[in-house]
Amino acid sequence: MANTELAFLPVAGIRLATIGAGIRYQGRDDLLALELAPGSTTAAVFTRNAFCAAPVTLARHHLSQTAPRYLLINSGNANAGTGAHGLDAARACCAALATVADCRPEEILPFSTGVIGEPLPVERLTAALPALLERLDADAWPVAARAIMTTDTVPKLGSRTFEIGGQTATVTGIAKGAGMICPNMATMLAFIATDAAVAPEVLRACLTAAADRSFNAITIDGDTSTNDACVLVASGALGNAPIVDLTSAESVALHAAVESLCVELATAIVRDGEGATKLVTVRVEQARDRDEARRVAYTIAHSPLVKTALFASDPNWGRILAAVGRAGVEELVIEDVNIWLGAVQIVTAGGRAADYTEAAGAAVMAEAEIVIRVALGRGAVAAEVLTCDFSYDYVRINAEYRS
């Protein structure tokens, strides 16, 4: 039976299974399969890293060819930086699962996460597939969330419901990620499903918008992975008339539920950042456009000096000021810039606020959740980015990752 210690709602039309294949880890499940009901629609977004992993290349191609029936995910090995052999390995895994599941290889989307540059142990993976499919269970979301973990310390899993014509639809999803986190499309790995029937174009629009406001608005260390992917599946098992109108009440409800869940999962990723001790929101206001606001927010969020000051609870606000100044904002009028730590204003009109005290700043920096707010004085547009601090453990975890 599936581990049900984590709160979730099963999704009709979706079954999951995990198994230990010994890909890298011993004594834990590291292989996951999701079975999608016939007629399901699927949307996905993938990493924009030029060195995208072999499974990303193959999944993108398969998705363009046909409707998927299975998702196959392994942890412990990224199958990235592996060239033609990596593509052959990904194809071999899809072919092996297709034989066991009696479907076509093109109906399988492969995903991998783990160490880059190592050959994927195809034989170990494929040998586990028959037993894997025997375990398919609609209630296996919690064990699935654990099977895809690498340096994560906790699984990420959540559910939402929304109404369609008097029926209650479900959205459930899992995600993984704790380091190499600065998505440029979606997240490290995230798999989300609903039992509603949704037209492909509506599903794609929903995923793109939700990822942009969640997974594309977080950063732990500024590194975009080779394997990032986010998948949204609509099984249609609810039996509703398909959602085809982007402006309909049903579409709005779907978007709200998916976005809310994605924000929860993205926030969980940042909370679980490698060695992280603090959750930090960087909000930039009064920008001329969204790109400008996000550029400033990310410059602050990526700064190692800012992140180490956050870890030390050191209100070294000059580091924040310097990050704003190097963010590439053209013709920035320094005198128009104001900055706050929580409710404490530290910069007024481009300089230290007259009533600011070190004690007040230190009190904010000592909190577990911190908001850094910057007003540029240039317009009316705002943007937020979630990040975390850099601790000693971040260096240790990444220094020992392949040990």
Protein Blocks (a to p, Z undefined) as FASTA:
>chain_A
ZZfkbgcdddehiacddddehlmpghiafbdcddddehiacdddddfbfkbcfklmmmmm
mmmmmccfbdcddehiaogokljmlmmmmmmmmmmmmmmnopafklpccddeddehiacd
fklmmmmmmmmmmmgcfklmmmmmmmmpckbmbdcdddddddeehiacddddddedjehp
acfhbambdcdddfbdcdfklmmmmmmmmmmmmmmmccfklpacfkbccddddehlnopa
cdfbfkbmklmmmmmmmmmmmmmmmmmmmmmgghiabdcddddehifblklmmmmmmmmm
mmmklmmmmmnopacfklmmmmmmmnopahiafklpccdehjbcfbgghiacfkbcfklm
mmmmmpmbdcddddehlajcdcddddddddfklmmmmmmmmZZ
